[in-house]
Amino acid sequence: MADVNQIISLMAKLAPGKYSCDWDNCGIQTGDFNQEVKRVLITLDILPAVLDEALKKGCEMIISHHPLIFNGLKSIHNQTQTGKVVMKAIKNNIVLYSAHTNLDIAPGGLNDYLAGLLEIEDIEPLQVSEKESYYKLVVFIPVESAEAVKEAILDNGGGYKGKYSHTSFSTGGEGTFKPLEGSNPYSGKTGEIS
């Protein structure tokens, strides 16, 4: 049995939230992140009939493509369809979750799937919704410590790029340094260029 957090983690691998357009409302809409889930219902839209089906089938979670709550709600009551669905979902402990533009844009997501069905080639994004930042870590260390330091960095999350881990580049070189007053140099002497 899984809980909502575990299902959300799986969804994040398939369609990371960082792919969502900034105007979208992807992710959990209502519910308890720690709730246990035995059954999930998948749908395009969360309509009253879909919620009734989830109740009938004993589902604790509904994953929709389109968000039920798209724009901010100023009130939740039984005079609107959205209000009725939100109230009924909460009363029956049904978690509502949406993967919309993040699922559209994700590699292998809906856009890629539809392009494949239509046999479209040379696909390029119309708009970039997210850019990933990369950081370069440069370390200057004595040769005899190089392997131990590299291993420590790579075993603790450094060097991940795409579907690769433990990526690194090492090169030898010659540098100089002058330990100043109050320093504790690994090699060399305070006040002398090494």
C-alpha positions as CSV (number, residue, x, y, z in Angstrom):
1,M,0.0,0.0,0.0
2,A,1.2,3.5,-0.8
3,D,0.5,6.9,0.7
4,V,-0.2,10.2,-1.2
5,N,3.4,11.4,-0.8
6,Q,4.7,8.2,-2.5
7,I,2.2,8.6,-5.4
8,I,3.1,12.3,-5.8
9,S,6.8,11.3,-5.9
10,L,6.1,8.8,-8.7
11,M,4.1,11.5,-10.6
12,A,7.0,13.9,-10.1
13,K,9.4,11.5,-11.8
14,L,6.9,11.2,-14.8
15,A,5.9,14.9,-14.9
16,P,8.1,17.1,-12.7
17,G,6.3,20.2,-11.4
18,K,9.1,22.4,-12.8
19,Y,7.7,21.7,-16.2
20,S,4.4,23.4,-15.3
21,C,3.6,26.7,-17.0
22,D,3.5,29.5,-14.4
23,W,-0.2,30.2,-15.0
24,D,-1.1,26.5,-14.3
25,N,-2.2,24.9,-11.1
26,C,-0.6,21.5,-11.1
27,G,-0.2,19.3,-8.0
28,I,-2.4,18.4,-5.1
29,Q,-5.8,20.2,-5.1
30,T,-7.3,18.8,-1.9
31,G,-6.4,16.1,0.6
32,D,-4.0,14.7,3.1
33,F,-0.4,14.0,1.9
34,N,-0.1,11.2,4.4
35,Q,-3.3,9.4,3.5
36,E,-3.0,5.7,2.5
37,V,-4.1,4.9,-1.0
38,K,-5.2,1.5,-2.3
39,R,-7.0,2.7,-5.5
40,V,-6.5,5.6,-7.8
41,L,-8.9,6.8,-10.5
42,I,-7.4,8.6,-13.6
43,T,-9.5,11.1,-15.5
44,L,-9.3,14.1,-17.9
45,D,-11.5,16.3,-15.7
46,I,-12.9,16.0,-12.2
47,L,-16.6,16.2,-12.7
48,P,-19.4,15.2,-10.2
49,A,-19.9,11.9,-12.1
50,V,-16.1,11.2,-11.8
51,L,-16.2,11.7,-8.1
52,D,-19.2,9.5,-7.8
53,E,-17.4,6.8,-9.8
54,A,-14.3,7.1,-7.4
55,L,-16.6,6.7,-4.4
56,K,-18.3,3.7,-6.0
57,K,-15.0,2.0,-6.8
58,G,-13.4,2.7,-3.4
59,C,-10.7,5.1,-4.7
60,E,-8.9,7.3,-2.2
61,M,-7.3,9.4,-4.9
62,I,-8.2,11.0,-8.3
63,I,-5.5,12.1,-10.7
64,S,-6.8,14.4,-13.3
65,H,-5.2,16.1,-16.3
66,H,-7.1,19.3,-16.0
67,P,-7.0,21.0,-12.5
68,L,-10.3,21.2,-10.7
69,I,-9.1,24.4,-9.0
70,F,-7.6,26.4,-11.7
71,N,-7.9,30.0,-10.5
72,G,-8.0,30.9,-6.8
73,L,-11.2,30.2,-5.0
74,K,-12.8,33.0,-3.0
75,S,-15.3,30.7,-1.4
76,I,-16.2,27.0,-1.3
77,H,-19.9,26.2,-1.0
78,N,-22.6,24.0,-2.5
79,Q,-23.9,26.5,-5.0
80,T,-21.1,25.9,-7.6
81,Q,-20.0,22.7,-9.2
82,T,-16.4,23.2,-8.1
83,G,-17.5,23.9,-4.6
84,K,-19.7,20.7,-4.5
85,V,-16.9,18.6,-5.8
86,V,-14.3,20.0,-3.4
87,M,-16.7,19.6,-0.4
88,K,-17.6,16.0,-1.4
89,A,-14.0,15.0,-2.0
90,I,-12.9,16.4,1.4
91,K,-15.9,14.8,3.3
92,N,-15.0,11.4,1.7
93,N,-11.3,11.7,2.1
94,I,-10.6,11.6,-1.6
95,V,-7.3,13.3,-2.6
96,L,-7.5,15.3,-5.8
97,Y,-4.3,15.7,-7.8
98,S,-3.6,17.3,-11.2
99,A,-0.8,16.8,-13.8
100,H,-1.5,19.3,-16.5
101,T,1.1,21.3,-18.5
102,N,3.8,19.4,-16.7
103,L,2.5,16.2,-18.2
104,D,2.0,17.8,-21.6
105,I,5.6,19.1,-21.7
106,A,7.5,16.2,-20.0
107,P,9.7,14.1,-22.2
108,G,7.5,11.2,-23.3
109,G,4.5,13.1,-22.1
110,L,1.2,13.9,-23.8
111,N,2.7,16.2,-26.5
112,D,5.3,13.6,-27.4
113,Y,2.7,10.9,-27.4
114,L,0.3,12.8,-29.7
115,A,3.2,13.8,-32.0
116,G,4.1,10.1,-32.3
117,L,0.5,9.1,-33.1
118,L,0.4,11.8,-35.8
119,E,3.9,10.7,-37.1
120,I,5.3,14.2,-36.6
121,E,9.1,14.4,-36.8
122,D,11.6,17.1,-35.9
123,I,9.7,18.2,-32.8
124,E,10.8,21.4,-31.0
125,P,9.2,23.2,-28.1
126,L,7.2,26.3,-28.9
127,Q,8.0,27.8,-25.6
128,V,10.5,26.8,-22.9
129,S,8.6,26.6,-19.6
130,E,11.6,25.8,-17.4
131,K,15.4,26.1,-17.6
132,E,17.7,23.9,-15.5
133,S,20.6,25.6,-13.8
134,Y,23.9,23.8,-13.7
135,Y,26.7,24.6,-11.4
136,K,30.4,23.9,-11.9
137,L,32.4,22.9,-8.8
138,V,36.1,23.5,-9.0
139,V,38.4,22.1,-6.3
140,F,42.1,22.5,-6.0
141,I,43.6,19.7,-3.9
142,P,46.9,17.7,-3.5
143,V,47.1,14.8,-5.9
144,E,47.2,12.3,-3.1
145,S,43.8,13.4,-1.8
146,A,42.1,13.7,-5.3
147,E,40.4,10.3,-5.4
148,A,39.0,10.5,-1.9
149,V,37.6,14.0,-2.4
150,K,36.2,13.2,-5.8
151,E,34.5,10.1,-4.4
152,A,33.0,12.0,-1.5
153,I,31.6,14.7,-3.8
154,L,30.2,12.2,-6.4
155,D,28.7,9.8,-3.8
156,N,26.8,12.7,-2.2
157,G,25.0,14.0,-5.2
158,G,27.6,15.8,-7.2
159,G,28.0,15.1,-10.9
160,Y,24.4,14.4,-11.9
161,K,23.5,15.4,-15.5
162,G,20.5,14.1,-17.3
163,K,20.4,10.3,-17.0
164,Y,24.1,10.1,-15.8
165,S,25.6,10.3,-12.4
166,H,29.2,10.6,-11.1
167,T,30.3,12.8,-14.0
168,S,33.5,14.6,-13.4
169,F,36.6,15.9,-15.1
170,S,40.1,16.0,-13.5
171,T,43.3,17.5,-14.7
172,G,46.7,18.0,-13.2
173,G,48.2,21.4,-12.8
174,E,50.6,23.6,-10.9
175,G,49.4,26.4,-8.7
176,T,50.8,28.7,-6.1
177,F,49.5,30.0,-2.7
178,K,50.8,31.9,0.2
179,P,49.3,31.0,3.6
180,L,48.6,34.2,5.5
181,E,48.8,34.8,9.3
182,G,46.2,32.7,11.1
183,S,46.0,30.1,8.4
184,N,46.6,26.4,8.9
185,P,48.0,25.2,5.6
186,Y,47.9,21.5,4.5
187,S,51.3,22.0,3.0
188,G,53.7,24.9,2.9
189,K,54.5,27.5,5.6
190,T,52.7,30.6,6.7
191,G,54.1,33.7,5.0
192,E,55.9,31.8,2.3
193,I,54.8,31.2,-1.3
194,S,54.4,27.5,-2.1
